[in-house]
């Protein structure tokens, strides 16, 4: 078994470079590939800024994406405080070698394993001493010359820069949820919206504003514009954040059904308007701009 290990949040381009090399190395050896990942995120267990942590992929999304990239086995280990105390040598010997029968381990350029957070070079030395072949991964720079990372992608989303996020991910960032009942005010001004309740409340949500999105529902792929925010013009509920999507040329009832949106670009920041008519006029402009970009 040829093994790579890590959290792999987002399964971004940097991760994919590692996974591609893992799958190729396993095939070259006539062996199988395995990714060992963890759940929940270490910060949620160790309480390091856990309150503010949001993830790019749910566990099921991550497993599906890794399998789609050709990984033969995806193993998920429960991340606990006891698990976090395991040293690099203990993890490599007890988990990689003994538990899963690893013969080789692929190390990313910044892979740090175990409570002692050994540098990759030290991890490679320890692995070799345990009889594990070491395969070294490469660093993938982003367009800005920096290493692609889950943290940088989250930062881009926090600024509403879904284009940069997509460039680092290798795909458009998306959200999945169920359509729930809203106040239906949008319908009265000609812009009915699907109000989404996320399946995973820990998913990272882009900053407030209006976005052009790709929409998937009822086995159809459509376009729409999504508003993320507190609806300051019409909300009577205080600062309750909503994710509402006006789906273009779509009139079906989808309450209670699945909805997926993928972000193409940001149109504008959220704004409070003086009247519903002013809001309606702005939404007309937003929709026209979105249609120009499709």
KEGUKE-850129 format. One line per 5 residues: their letters; for each residue x, y, z negated of N, C-alpha, C, CB. Coordinates in steps of 0.001 Angstrom, whole numbers, plus 500000, padded with zeros to 6 digits. Each point is the difference from the previous one (the first is absolute). Glycine has a CB too. Layout:
N
A) X:Y:Z:X:Y:Z:X:Y:Z:X:Y:Z  ...
***
This chain:
294
XXXXX) 500832:498805:500000:499168:501195:500000:500877:501258:500000:498176:498740:498779  501515:502188:502127:500680:501291:500033:499036:501018:499405:501404:499382:502064  499061:501346:496920:499087:500793:499175:500403:501476:499972:499559:497967:498602  499422:502892:501456:500164:501424:499708:499064:500321:498852:500638:500583:502410  499753:500366:496753:499178:500302:498833:499914:501502:499781:500647:497809:498970
XXXXX) 498190:502642:500578:499785:501421:499753:498516:500301:499928:502148:500548:501163  497513:500722:498576:498578:500346:499897:499382:500233:501376:500436:501016:497753  500312:499549:503185:499572:500174:501392:498706:500808:500127:501107:497836:500526  498745:503233:498704:498780:500803:500096:499933:500724:501340:499997:500290:497507  498945:499493:503227:499826:500619:501301:500498:499155:501151:500190:502149:498870
XXXXX) 500728:496911:500846:500646:499202:501059:500381:500940:501153:498664:497900:499356  502134:503114:500305:500373:501039:500946:501138:499541:500918:499267:501724:498335  501223:499194:502513:501008:499628:500987:501284:499482:499369:499029:501697:501505  501361:498876:497350:501174:499490:499301:499798:498568:499543:500530:502312:499267  498279:497401:500191:499673:498630:499598:499984:499073:501208:498657:500884:498075
XXXXX) 500794:499613:503035:499854:499157:501179:501353:499610:500589:497809:501101:500459  503174:499786:499389:501350:499666:500429:500521:498803:499200:500419:502415:500637  499297:497594:498065:500396:498888:499126:499244:498734:500370:500507:501619:498151  498175:498507:502037:499178:498824:500292:500379:499379:501335:498141:500992:498666  502098:499853:502347:500406:499476:501312:501287:499192:499878:498902:501961:501135
XXXXX) 502050:498580:498100:501272:499296:499826:499801:498709:499210:501222:502194:500081  497884:497839:498943:499683:498805:499204:499453:498895:500897:499526:501443:497988  499483:498892:502819:499362:499007:500866:500997:499454:501016:497789:501158:499708  503038:499723:500853:501005:499570:500977:501042:499082:499351:499651:502143:501278  500792:498236:497515:501013:499198:499308:499468:498616:499661:500997:502093:499064
XXXXX) 497757:497844:500503:499400:498709:499668:499884:499123:501244:498732:501076:498116  500826:499541:502994:499854:499230:501242:501350:499493:500495:497983:501363:500590  503052:499474:499298:501335:499602:500452:500540:498821:499199:500422:502356:500698  499141:497523:498049:500466:498914:499139:499057:498805:500036:501095:501687:498533  497837:498405:502242:499014:498918:500014:499302:499883:498674:501352:498799:501679
XXXXX) 498486:502339:497626:499418:500006:498657:498732:500852:500009:502290:499686:498940  497096:500453:499904:498806:500820:499866:500330:501289:499251:498556:497932:500024  500629:503091:500227:500199:501298:499352:498991:500195:498882:500895:500947:502139  499534:499802:496845:499121:500282:498863:500253:501417:499506:499970:497556:499346  498950:503140:500322:500093:501277:499297:499432:499795:498608:499809:501349:502158
XXXXX) 500975:499033:496842:499528:499981:498614:499732:501442:499593:501314:497871:499439  497449:502397:500208:499644:501346:499573:499318:499922:498638:499761:500772:502407  499774:500372:497081:499493:500057:498629:498663:500747:499944:502368:499933:499129  496915:499808:499820:498770:500744:499724:499701:499905:498508:499099:499548:502340  500560:501553:497011:499860:501352:500534:501358:500682:500228:497797:500159:498826
XXXXX) 502145:501126:501565:501233:500749:500216:500740:500126:498667:498962:501283:501943  502378:498580:498081:500776:500110:498757:499684:501247:499176:501777:498742:501147  497958:502402:499497:499705:501215:499238:498712:499867:499184:501181:501328:501759  497867:497890:498765:498756:499814:499260:500217:499210:498717:498759:500088:502152  502256:499062:497861:500296:499190:498816:500923:500746:499046:499712:497918:501362
XXXXX) 501282:502754:499211:500995:500693:499178:499583:501431:499661:501757:498587:501054  497095:501831:499458:499410:501308:499692:500899:501170:500402:498796:498917:498120  501887:500918:502986:500829:501084:500534:499170:500766:501030:502163:498679:499610  497216:502415:499957:499127:500807:500850:498854:499184:500572:501942:501438:500556  497615:497545:498701:498945:499107:500490:498709:500749:500295:501023:498151:498692
XXXXX) 498702:502898:500539:498756:500737:500179:499910:500614:501392:499965:500472:497551  501168:499931:503004:500005:500682:501296:500321:499087:501181:500667:502034:498787  499666:496717:500950:500413:499111:501076:498814:499543:500841:501913:499252:498592  498207:500931:502701:499027:499475:500947:500765:499218:501059:498375:501929:499584  501014:497003:500926:500698:499076:500885:499558:500146:501452:500219:498431:498087
XXXXX) 500683:501211:502811:499722:500083:501428:499229:498790:500508:502061:501352:500262  498103:497525:499057:499303:498779:500402:499470:499275:498777:501461:499803:502030  497357:499634:498105:499484:499100:498970:500766:498685:500119:497676:501090:500029  502171:498047:498991:500698:498718:500040:499579:499192:501224:500151:500009:497494  498555:499951:502788:499517:499221:501138:500498:500586:501320:497971:499355:498675
XXXXX) 502064:501975:501437:500524:500628:501212:501467:499637:500194:498365:501891:499742  502391:498183:499182:501431:499711:500086:500242:498552:500422:500441:501726:498231  498862:497346:501179:500162:498584:500350:499650:499755:501463:499474:499364:497632  499442:501248:502819:499565:499811:501388:501026:500579:500974:497597:500078:499253  502965:501083:500420:500969:500635:500882:501292:499193:500073:499002:502226:499456
XXXXX) 501449:497258:499414:501226:499194:499995:499813:498717:500808:500602:500943:497747  498251:498426:502097:499715:498778:500766:499938:500299:501486:498743:499065:498052  500664:502087:502302:499887:500377:501413:501366:500240:500634:497772:501010:499511  503230:499324:499660:501356:500233:500506:500790:498701:500164:499958:502238:498902  499397:496636:500785:500638:498708:500233:500571:499321:498778:500494:500844:502194
XXXXX) 499285:499727:496612:500505:499374:498774:499213:498724:499719:500690:502255:499074  500017:496656:500672:499335:498712:499791:499280:499920:498655:501730:498958:501444  498891:501599:497521:499414:499902:498656:500108:501357:499301:500604:497530:499855  498302:502912:499550:500005:501206:499173:499599:499596:498594:499438:501505:501978  501487:498642:497091:499752:499626:498608:499875:501268:499152:501264:497814:500305
XXXXX) 497729:502217:498841:499765:501155:499127:500232:499586:498553:498324:500979:501635  502635:499679:497718:500303:499715:498603:499375:501064:499107:502148:498865:500666  497225:500731:498227:499455:500988:499057:501143:500797:499377:498008:498509:499513  501937:502812:500579:501036:500824:499395:499563:500356:498585:500709:500927:502260  500009:498533:496768:499716:500240:498589:501228:500603:499334:498349:498088:499953
XXXXX) 501492:502353:498803:501164:500537:499261:501072:498918:499829:498489:501626:498774  501075:497158:500952:500960:498903:499851:500744:499758:501310:498542:498953:498237  500726:501085:502868:500612:499811:501317:501004:501112:500280:497917:498851:500824  501759:502369:498766:500864:501151:500277:501337:499916:499281:497962:501362:500325  502136:497809:498655:501234:499875:499223:500985:499007:500610:498688:500575:497977
XXXXX) 500897:498750:503081:500870:499028:500654:501167:500719:500699:498027:498431:500319  503184:501093:499476:501167:500614:500638:500091:499574:501464:501204:500043:497785  499698:500600:502930:500218:499642:501399:500369:498530:500145:500724:502344:500462  500203:497212:498720:500439:498599:500084:498863:499046:499654:502330:500706:499408  496888:499632:499564:498871:499135:499610:498961:499927:501115:500381:500591:497584
XXXXX) 499328:500547:503031:498992:500010:501059:500467:499174:501204:499225:502274:499230  502035:497927:501160:500521:499272:501150:500060:498498:499748:501317:502017:500609  499083:497599:498197:500146:498561:499709:498656:499345:499697:502296:500445:499120  496900:500178:500015:498757:499369:499548:498867:500119:501013:500699:500490:497679  499223:500636:503000:498881:500227:500918:500375:499665:501445:499157:501788:498465
XXXXX) 501873:498888:502047:500360:499815:501411:500487:498578:500283:500593:502427:500121  500358:497117:499086:500610:498698:500285:499172:498831:499467:502220:501113:499939  497473:498911:498747:499391:498824:499369:498487:499894:500245:501777:500139:498265  497499:500954:501569:498535:499931:500124:499553:499831:501457:499810:501432:497953  500820:499340:502961:499531:499983:501386:500977:499342:500979:498750:502059:499468
XXXXX) 502344:497397:500037:500910:499250:500856:500714:500834:501036:498548:498096:499645  501768:503144:500000:500677:500883:500931:501419:499546:500295:498597:501854:499166  501746:498156:502103:501370:499699:500414:500739:501277:500384:499264:497732:500792  499970:503270:499617:500587:501276:500410:499080:501120:499555:501152:498931:501985  499417:502224:497699:499211:501163:499611:500394:501182:500878:499808:499154:497617
XXXXX) 499182:501551:502861:500253:501182:500810:499868:501223:499102:499151:498858:502115  501915:501934:497849:500013:501185:499144:499910:501261:500850:501362:498768:498277  497666:502092:501412:499911:501294:500656:501119:500900:499515:497516:499752:500230  502704:501356:500490:501141:500869:499689:499919:500593:498605:500174:500522:502409  498578:499592:497024:499848:500577:498662:499302:499044:499041:499922:502259:501036
XXXXX) 500104:496447:499303:499360:498985:499155:500658:499933:498621:499405:498688:502059  499810:501552:496895:500512:499867:498633:499079:499040:499257:501003:502359:500011  499593:496571:499509:499241:498898:499406:500362:499849:498540:499898:498836:502211  499095:500972:496941:500253:499689:498603:500081:501207:499090:501166:498033:500801  498801:501715:497904:500000:501067:499003:501294:500795:499992:498463:498629:498640
XXXXX) 502628:500757:501813:501282:500708:500033:500174:500843:501260:500964:498165:498635  498038:501763:502284:499986:500858:501195:501351:499976:500717:498287:501469:498899  502231:497337:501313:501308:499859:500647:499962:500574:501406:500469:497950:498635  500629:502692:501756:500123:500516:501358:499989:498834:500979:501303:502010:499182  498313:498218:502076:499947:498907:500979:501303:499216:500123:498330:501334:501221
XXXXX) 502794:499352:498698:501282:499302:500108:500206:499038:498833:500946:501971:501226  498651:498462:497569:500117:499138:498824:499000:498858:500074:500788:501950:498639  498002:498350:501841:498995:498950:500167:500492:498946:500983:498171:501652:499500  502481:498802:501572:500531:499070:500989:501075:499106:499379:499496:501659:501824  501353:498930:497325:501048:499209:499336:499396:498942:499102:501531:501963:500082
XXXXX) 497445:498438:499142:499347:499057:499086:499317:498892:500782:499660:501832:498322  499637:498546:502766:499298:499008:500813:500976:498972:500562:498261:501714:500581  502870:498775:499921:501001:499084:500564:500536:499050:498941:500620:501738:501684  499553:498762:497081:500507:499151:498906:498999:498915:499622:501325:501940:499146  497405:498292:501205:498945:499018:499700:499743:499058:501174:498961:501659:498453
XXXXX) 501832:498483:502601:499862:499126:501154:498989:500475:501022:500639:498175:498529  498959:503096:501368:499047:500551:500948:500724:500738:501123:498295:500200:498166  501333:499518:503049:500527:500768:501119:499372:501396:499961:500339:497889:501405  500443:503127:498874:499507:501378:499955:499933:500569:501413:500973:500315:497688  497878:500206:502662:499795:500667:501290:499694:501456:499694:499141:497869:501148
XXXXX) 501593:503045:499447:499833:501423:499696:499117:500687:501029:502240:500006:498907  496775:500752:500591:499127:500766:500868:500595:501362:500302:498033:498791:499068  501396:501888:501913:500496:501305:500413:499056:501108:499537:501117:498942:501987  499413:502274:497976:499191:501164:499653:499393:500583:501267:501453:500482:497988  497262:499858:501937:499339:500635:501124:499753:501465:499669:498923:497813:500676
XXXXX) 501729:503133:500025:499760:501418:499721:498684:500460:500603:502464:500395:499934  496912:500579:499429:498797:500605:500571:500427:501075:500985:498649:499519:497904  500373:501125:502717:500319:501039:500979:500726:501176:499359:498003:499311:501323  501836:500857:497355:500665:501092:499310:501389:499641:499524:497791:500798:499319  502658:497987:500978:501331:499586:499607:500065:499391:498615:500851:501762:501456
XXXXX) 497997:498078:497888:499964:499405:498678:499493:498575:500092:499631:502250:498961  500744:496953:500053:499526:498623:499974:498493:499983:499786:502223:499207:499109  497092:499964:501668:498560:499830:499826:499756:499339:498653:499624:499818:502508  499414:500681:496733:499657:499398:498715:498521:500195:499717:502328:500410:499148  497134:498734:499997:498597:500119:499599:499762:501335:499305:499834:497498:499769
XXXXX) 501142:502950:499456:499864:501279:499287:499864:501150:500986:501345:499090:498087  499482:500927:502958:499925:501079:500988:498667:499977:500753:502498:499915:500240  496984:498903:499999:498708:499899:500677:498894:500542:499103:500808:497995:501292  499239:501670:497432:498999:500536:499065:500080:501519:499934:500115:497882:498661  501111:502646:501366:500177:501454:499973:499398:500644:501248:502094:499715:498638
XXXXX) 498091:499657:502521:499414:500529:501234:498480:500015:499908:501971:499153:501307  497453:499782:498178:498546:499932:499850:499503:501051:499014:500071:497550:500523  500711:502699:498435:499622:501008:498998:499962:501398:500599:501012:498572:498224  499722:501634:502879:499992:501290:500695:499081:499983:501220:502336:500391:499205  496929:498519:500974:499103:499899:501138:500697:499723:501316:498523:501521:498805
XXXXX) 502754:498156:501143:500777:499764:501220:499867:498531:500397:501637:501855:499398  497199:497807:501135:499733:498606:500359:500772:499589:501253:497728:500199:498965  502716:500761:501825:500791:499700:501194:501376:499475:499598:498766:501780:501297  501900:498930:497779:501304:499530:499518:499870:498664:499281:500763:502375:499784  498166:497470:499442:499770:498734:499305:499900:498858:501004:498819:501216:498137
XXXXX) 500442:498999:502948:499851:498969:501023:501331:499675:500668:497658:500767:500380  503183:500257:499828:501312:499776:500621:500867:499107:499118:499849:502237:501142  500056:497927:497548:500805:499177:499090:499390:498621:499778:500773:502084:498886  497897:497837:501147:499325:498721:499800:500098:499111:501241:498437:501118:498398  501507:499520:502775:499923:499226:501232:498573:499720:500403:502174:498985:499447
XXXXX) 496888:501597:499851:498573:499882:500297:499280:501131:499284:500153:497471:500281  498613:502800:500102:499228:501052:499350:499534:499548:498622:499263:500850:502243  500903:500036:496794:499566:499693:498640:498471:499958:499938:502086:501086:499059  497378:497965:500182:498557:499853:499946:499452:499722:498619:500134:499200:502284  498561:500961:497588:499266:499713:498774:498840:499077:500343:500654:502233:498975
XXXXX) 499025:496860:500097:498864:499100:500170:499061:500144:498814:501409:498387:501338  497310:501505:498940:499036:500091:498915:498612:499604:500454:501364:501794:498978  497676:498475:500166:498600:499722:500291:499265:501329:500094:500096:497745:498818  498926:502332:502062:499229:501232:500165:498930:500068:498915:500425:500005:502503  499600:501071:496722:499053:500175:498898:499146:501241:500251:501599:498874:498391
XXXXX) 497336:501225:500866:499072:501117:500168:500625:501302:499509:498063:498424:499740  501744:502660:501042:500447:501330:499596:498801:500909:499834:502186:499680:501192  498027:501633:498850:498863:500918:499836:499274:500276:501318:501205:501039:498082  499342:498387:503037:499370:500074:501330:499792:501432:500484:498873:497852:499492  501881:503082:499941:499873:501390:500428:500540:500197:501409:500187:500724:497620
XXXXX) 500854:498511:502732:500586:500131:501326:498989:499723:501101:502190:499345:499039  496892:499738:500701:498989:499655:500994:499123:501201:500340:500013:497646:499158  499734:503204:499834:499102:501143:500203:500620:501084:500873:498987:499510:497788  502361:500477:502356:500641:501017:500843:500628:499373:501248:500443:501387:497950  499125:497385:502354:500436:499360:501229:501293:499234:499932:498829:501759:501091
XXXXX) 501686:498008:497682:501257:499267:499841:499859:498929:498918:501293:502040:500731  497946:496896:499558:499869:498912:499028:501352:499359:499731:497651:499583:500767  502594:500043:497995:501293:499416:499644:499830:498672:499292:500961:502284:499830  500030:496853:500354:500098:498746:499261:500906:500250:498803:499642:498580:502100  499802:501289:496720:500725:500246:498751:500670:498695:499569:498370:501844:499307
XXXXX) 502941:498153:500647:500744:498763:499733:500403:499858:498536:500835:500088:502333  498911:498739:497127:500541:499627:498683:501110:498989:500249:497767:500416:498790  503463:499921:500817:501153:499155:500290:499890:498643:499321:501387:502047:500245  499044:496917:500478:500062:498673:499397:501101:499941:498947:499131:498988:502129  501953:501725:498119:501122:500007:499059:500197:501417:499481:501108:498052:501191
XXXXX) 498509:502218:497561:500121:501357:499458:501437:500480:499851:497888:499588:498819  503088:499515:501295:501397:500401:499889:500608:500400:501343:500196:498480:498052  499019:501467:503025:500522:500386:501314:500321:501489:500033:498669:498161:501076  502428:502157:499584:500412:501388:500187:499052:500678:500991:502422:499403:499509  497028:501744:500090:499079:500751:500853:500708:501273:500460:497955:499065:498784
XXXXX) 502020:501244:502510:500625:501247:500473:499414:501223:499310:500420:498914:502203  500287:502199:497885:499562:501224:499331:498669:500482:500561:502392:500615:499582  496928:500228:499646:498683:500508:500390:500074:500714:501355:499376:500245:497563  499594:499573:503212:499938:500659:501293:499162:499213:500978:502224:500990:499579  497771:499472:501665:499245:499368:501074:500979:499328:500955:498133:501710:499796
XXXXX) 501577:497044:500571:500900:499198:500833:499255:499387:501181:501406:499509:497985  499279:500374:503131:499526:499174:501096:500360:498559:499658:500261:501887:501721  498764:497207:498386:500230:498610:499592:499452:499025:501042:499901:500703:497588  500681:498120:502410:499457:498853:500723:499125:499253:499006:502018:499815:501594  496816:499759:498858:499026:499375:499104:499700:498587:500470:499000:502246:499459
XXXXX) 500965:496816:499601:499621:498625:500317:498840:499585:499105:502366:499447:500721  496507:500172:499901:498835:499502:499276:499121:499243:500986:500087:501925:498328  499196:497086:501180:499103:499197:500842:500728:499447:501234:498063:501398:499207  503212:498227:500596:500830:499468:501086:500157:500985:501156:499249:497722:499361  500609:503554:500349:500177:501030:501015:501137:500929:499576:497545:499869:500644
XXXXX) 503164:500675:500356:501057:500970:499746:499565:501340:500571:501793:498200:500048  498132:502796:499092:499477:501306:500362:500953:501081:499515:497637:499129:499898  501995:502119:500312:500749:501126:499461:499080:500815:499087:501500:500071:502059  499122:500705:497075:499219:500855:499122:500885:501031:499347:498396:498146:499598  500980:502690:499575:500772:500938:499189:499648:499746:498546:500067:501745:501857
XXXXX) 500972:498172:497343:499855:499649:498595:500348:501191:499126:500535:497606:500519  498610:502667:498503:500293:501041:499008:500342:499335:498671:498447:501645:501162  502723:498692:498325:500415:499539:498676:500009:501214:499082:501405:498083:500958  497898:501822:497933:499994:501125:499071:498746:500059:499159:501410:501224:501591  498383:499936:497810:498923:500181:499021:498788:500742:500567:501738:500005:498233
XXXXX) 498252:500207:503078:498880:500669:500680:499606:501294:499279:499178:497759:500806  501705:503208:499116:499749:501201:499191:498787:500818:500459:502433:500060:499561  497186:499813:501711:498863:500787:500491:498674:499464:499483:501314:500552:502038  498571:498123:497833:498697:499393:499704:499965:499200:498710:499631:499914:502415  501514:499772:497009:500010:499101:498845:499460:500671:498748:501945:498826:500994
XXXXX) 497174:500455:498334:499462:500456:498723:500542:499131:498862:497909:500838:501156  503099:498318:499188:500473:499001:499044:501393:500312:499468:498607:498323:501174  501869:502902:499027:501335:500323:499524:501056:499453:500927:499154:500011:497677  501974:499599:501780:501139:499570:500818:500012:498491:500192:501300:501960:499171  497635:497498:501421:499938:498582:500332:500470:499821:501436:498089:499614:498371
XXXXX) 503028:499690:501824:500564:499846:501342:499210:498962:500786:502278:500636:499139  497430:499684:502108:499306:499071:500882:500811:499810:501278:497761:500700:499048  501947:498191:501645:500587:499702:501305:498824:499771:500935:502158:498969:499018  497536:502033:501806:498812:499958:500850:500406:500126:501465:498600:500998:498149  500796:498166:502696:500368:499973:501412:498778:500191:500888:501921:498496:499456
XXXXX) 498179:502497:501402:499001:500186:501048:500485:499223:501221:499292:502310:499115  499973:496641:501243:500401:499119:501098:499370:500518:501293:500203:497997:498430  500630:502248:502564:499519:500593:501246:499130:499016:500789:502055:501442:500069  496834:499059:500442:499103:499215:500870:499605:498676:499356:501066:501057:501998  498529:499014:496753:499655:498790:499244:498816:500322:499101:502403:499157:500057
XXXXX) 496571:499995:500008:498776:500295:499251:499477:498801:499204:499451:501675:501745  501321:497242:498160:499532:498807:499290:500023:500216:498486:500841:498568:501887  498305:500681:497421:499981:500013:498541:501064:499018:499503:497511:500610:499941  503509:499898:499373:501085:499113:499536:500164:500040:498476:501163:500354:502194  497806:500091:497091:500084:499975:498538:500237:498578:499514:498480:501999:499852
XXXXX) 502495:497853:499260:500320:498686:499447:500931:499170:500863:497821:500073:498915  502627:500476:502224:500858:499243:500906:501457:500481:499912:498029:499642:501535  502856:499530:499013:501432:500326:500002:500299:501152:500941:500530:497625:499457  500470:503155:500160:500462:501102:500837:501507:500114:499844:497784:501227:499778  502896:498926:501348:501444:500265:499972:500264:501255:500810:500560:497530:499753
XXXXX) 500250:503373:499693:500415:501184:500734:501523:500035:500068:497920:501253:499270  502602:499133:501891:501440:500152:500193:500260:501445:500409:500291:497546:500669  500665:503098:498672:500221:501430:500164:500882:500297:501204:499742:500284:497541  499754:500583:503348:500746:500383:501194:500745:501308:499768:498314:498821:501438  500997:502196:498097:500648:501276:499701:499091:500831:499109:501252:499938:502191
XXXXX) 499330:501054:497144:499224:500904:499160:499542:501181:500837:501284:499297:497941  497442:501085:501881:499423:501114:500743:500117:501307:499221:498422:498408:501107  501273:501557:497609:500080:501207:499171:499887:499615:498536:499003:501403:501845  501295:499568:497283:499797:499816:498569:498519:500129:499667:502310:500892:499526  497318:498599:499309:498622:500175:499540:499795:501464:499613:499886:497588:499180
XXXXX) 498906:502910:501063:499714:501415:499767:498573:500166:499497:501643:500657:501791  498135:500348:497381:498646:500315:499540:499403:501059:500921:500605:499435:497594  498184:500273:502899:499313:500931:500892:498869:500705:499259:500584:498558:501980  499033:502595:498532:499006:500829:499316:498577:499497:500190:501520:501922:500297  498262:497266:500726:498653:499493:500264:500080:498691:500749:499091:502330:500047
XXXXX) 499788:496939:499998:499937:498758:500753:500156:500266:501501:498521:499007:498218  500963:502125:502243:500125:500331:501410:501457:500240:500370:497700:500989:499966  503042:499679:499159:501422:500211:500253:500738:498661:500010:499871:502283:498929  499742:496822:500169:500591:498663:499968:499679:499251:501294:499810:499955:497481  498936:500113:502954:499601:499300:501215:500814:500488:501202:497683:499706:499058
XXXXX) 502504:501597:501039:500753:500565:501114:501454:499532:499985:498488:501991:499972  502089:497923:498830:501380:499525:499893:500089:498524:500381:500449:501692:498191  498554:497524:501409:499999:498583:500341:499894:499800:501509:498957:499483:497782  500309:501388:502889:499936:499957:501465:501390:500220:500592:497620:500847:499947  503096:500131:499512:501353:500284:500477:500922:498812:499711:499631:502474:499627
XXXXX) 500227:496938:499169:500831:498849:499629:499766:498839:500960:499938:500721:497591  498789:499009:502686:499678:498881:500888:500550:500240:501403:497931:499543:498656  501930:501666:501850:500515:500309:501339:501514:499838:500065:498098:501586:500339  502588:498837:498579:501449:499846:499962:500384:498533:499975:500201:502185:498814  499051:497020:500411:500261:498558:499940:499813:499370:501364:499269:499952:497612
XXXX) 499655:500402:503080:499720:499413:501301:501082:500357:501009:497557:500101:499496  503035:501069:500361:501103:500399:500885:501237:499150:499778:499107:502317:500012  501058:497173:498755:501201:499262:499639:499874:498496:500260:500447:501742:498288  498333:497822:502007:499805:498551:500234:500583:499600:501359:497900:500027:498576
***
